Amino acid sequence: MFIELSDNFTFSHFILLALIFVARICDVTLGTLRIIFVSKGYKSIAPILGFFEVLLWIIVVSQLLNSVDSWFKYLAFAGGFATGNFVGMKIEERIAIGTMLVRITMSKNARELMNMLNENGFGTTLVEAEGAKGKVNIIMSVVSRKSINDVQKMLADYDENLFYCIEDVRSVTKGVFPTSNNIGSRWRIGK
């Protein structure tokens, strides 16, 4: 027996709304991660995520089509979509997949900063260049995305007004990279 809340709304409707909301969060989270994996070149995991994403989507849409007169289902569907985007981005941020290029441009001698980065295990390349206001030094370093916060902290500690940009790198072969923890260490509780 279900608790009767009104003529047209029962406790079973709340359960169905919750299921639509949660399933939509799951399918959109999978979709967000799938897109990120595709953009990073992970060809083997993206199709698996896509399969489960579409399977969940079909299940949810079939529930909506069974009763097109329920605005509450539409709200649960839309709310699950928005929340799924947020959850997907948070998960991707947490696992930090990929490689980044840090390009630092400075007018003063760059050897000290280059040595500091090298001492911390980050490979660097120094290029002398011409900027809008004269000669500049450009330090480039390819780092894993898991290490990008450490590099940004080092740069801020070195000079808080330092100009640098960070770009996504699709693939890397060979180079100097610091040893990193495995993916499981990023998921410890309390971290």
C-alpha positions in Angstrom: 0.0 0.0 0.0 1.2 3.5 -0.8 0.6 6.6 1.3 -2.0 8.7 -0.5 -0.8 12.4 -0.7 -3.4 13.7 -3.1 -5.8 12.4 -5.7 -3.1 12.3 -8.4 0.0 11.9 -6.4 1.1 8.9 -4.4 4.2 7.8 -2.6 5.1 5.6 -5.6 5.3 8.8 -7.7 8.0 10.1 -5.3 10.0 6.9 -5.7 9.7 7.2 -9.5 10.7 10.9 -9.4 13.7 10.0 -7.3 14.7 7.2 -9.7 14.4 9.4 -12.7 16.5 12.1 -10.9 19.2 9.6 -9.8 19.3 7.7 -13.1 19.6 11.0 -15.0 22.5 12.1 -12.8 24.2 8.8 -13.6 23.7 8.9 -17.3 24.8 12.6 -17.6 27.8 11.9 -15.4 28.8 9.0 -17.7 28.3 11.3 -20.7 30.4 14.0 -19.3 33.2 11.6 -18.5 32.8 10.0 -21.9 33.3 13.3 -23.7 36.4 14.0 -21.6 37.9 10.6 -22.3 37.3 11.0 -26.0 39.0 14.5 -26.0 42.0 13.0 -24.1 42.3 10.1 -26.6 41.2 7.2 -24.3 39.6 5.1 -27.0 38.9 2.0 -25.0 36.9 3.4 -22.1 34.7 5.9 -24.0 32.5 3.3 -25.8 31.9 1.4 -22.6 30.8 4.6 -20.8 28.7 5.5 -23.9 26.9 2.2 -23.8 25.8 2.6 -20.2 25.0 6.3 -20.7 22.5 5.5 -23.5 21.1 2.5 -21.7 20.2 4.7 -18.7 18.9 7.4 -20.9 16.5 5.1 -22.7 15.2 3.8 -19.4 14.6 7.3 -18.1 13.0 8.6 -21.3 10.7 5.6 -21.4 9.4 6.4 -17.9 8.7 10.0 -19.1 6.9 8.9 -22.1 4.6 6.6 -20.1 3.0 9.7 -18.5 3.6 12.9 -20.4 1.3 14.8 -18.2 3.6 14.9 -15.2 5.5 18.1 -14.9 7.2 16.7 -11.8 8.9 14.1 -14.0 10.1 16.8 -16.3 11.6 18.7 -13.4 13.3 15.5 -12.0 14.7 14.8 -15.5 16.1 18.4 -15.9 17.4 18.5 -12.3 19.2 15.2 -12.9 20.7 16.6 -16.1 22.1 19.7 -14.3 23.3 17.7 -11.3 24.9 15.1 -13.6 27.0 17.7 -15.4 28.2 19.0 -12.0 29.0 15.5 -10.7 30.8 14.5 -13.9 33.0 17.5 -13.8 33.8 17.0 -10.1 34.8 13.3 -10.7 36.9 14.3 -13.7 38.6 17.0 -11.7 39.3 14.5 -8.9 40.9 11.9 -11.2 42.8 14.6 -13.1 43.3 12.7 -16.4 45.8 14.1 -18.9 48.9 16.1 -19.5 49.4 19.8 -19.5 51.9 22.2 -21.0 53.0 25.1 -18.8 54.5 28.0 -20.7 56.2 30.6 -18.5 57.3 33.9 -20.1 59.6 36.2 -18.2 61.9 39.1 -19.0 64.5 38.4 -16.3 66.9 35.5 -16.2 64.9 32.2 -16.1 67.7 29.9 -15.0 66.8 30.1 -11.3 63.2 29.1 -11.9 64.2 26.5 -14.4 66.5 24.9 -11.9 63.8 25.0 -9.2 61.4 23.2 -11.5 64.1 20.6 -12.5 65.0 20.0 -8.8 61.3 19.1 -8.2 61.4 16.6 -11.0 59.7 18.7 -13.7 61.5 18.6 -17.0 62.0 22.1 -18.6 63.0 23.6 -21.9 64.3 27.2 -22.1 63.8 29.2 -25.2 65.1 32.8 -25.8 62.5 34.8 -27.7 61.5 38.3 -28.6 58.4 39.8 -27.0 56.4 43.0 -27.4 58.8 44.8 -25.0 62.1 43.2 -25.9 63.9 39.9 -25.1 62.1 37.3 -23.0 62.8 33.8 -21.8 60.2 31.1 -22.2 60.3 28.1 -20.0 58.1 25.1 -21.1 57.3 22.1 -19.0 55.0 19.2 -19.7 53.4 18.0 -16.5 50.7 15.5 -15.6 47.4 17.2 -14.6 47.7 15.6 -11.2 50.8 17.8 -10.6 49.5 21.1 -12.0 48.5 22.5 -8.6 52.0 21.8 -7.3 53.6 23.6 -10.3 51.2 26.6 -9.9 52.1 26.8 -6.2 55.8 26.8 -7.0 55.3 29.5 -9.6 53.3 31.7 -7.2 55.9 31.2 -4.5 58.6 32.2 -6.9 56.9 35.3 -8.2 53.2 36.1 -7.7 53.2 38.3 -10.8 54.7 35.7 -13.1 53.1 35.3 -16.5 52.3 31.8 -17.5 49.7 29.8 -19.5 48.6 26.2 -19.2 47.3 24.2 -22.2 46.0 20.7 -22.6 48.3 18.3 -24.4 46.8 15.4 -26.3 49.8 13.0 -26.2 53.4 12.9 -25.0 56.3 10.6 -25.8 59.3 10.5 -23.6 60.4 13.3 -21.3 61.2 14.1 -17.7 58.3 13.6 -15.3 58.2 13.4 -11.5 57.1 10.1 -10.1 53.4 10.2 -9.2 51.1 8.3 -6.9 48.7 5.9 -8.4 45.1 6.8 -9.1 43.8 5.1 -6.0 45.7 7.5 -3.8 43.5 10.3 -5.1 40.4 8.7 -3.8 41.3 8.3 -0.1 38.6 9.5 2.3 39.4 12.8 3.8 41.8 13.9 1.1 
